[in-house]
Amino acid sequence: MISVDSKCLNLCQVCVKLAPANLQKGTTSVEVKKQPESPEELQALAKAAQVCPVEAIHSTEPFHTP
Ligand code: SF4
C-alpha cells in the first residue's frame, strides 16, 4: 500500500508529474489518488519515492518485485 506522510511540502509536485495516475495534489500534502494496479504504475511510484526530497512517499511492500 502506498502512502504519503506529513513531511510532504506539497510544493514541488515532482511526484505528481511522475505518477499522475496515482498521486494528486491535496490541501496540505500530496494524496494517494488510487493504489497502483500495474507494474508500470508501481514503477512510476518507485521513481517518485526516489526523487522526493523529503522521502515522504512510502510503500508497505517492496516497490520492485524480484
Ligand atoms: S515529491 Fe515529495 S515533497 Fe514533493 S510534492 Fe511529492 S511527496 Fe511532496
Residues whose N, C-alpha, C, O or C-beta is under 5 A from the ligand:
A	BS01	SF4	C8 L9 N10 L11 C12 Q13 V14 C15 V30 A48 C52 P53 V54 A56
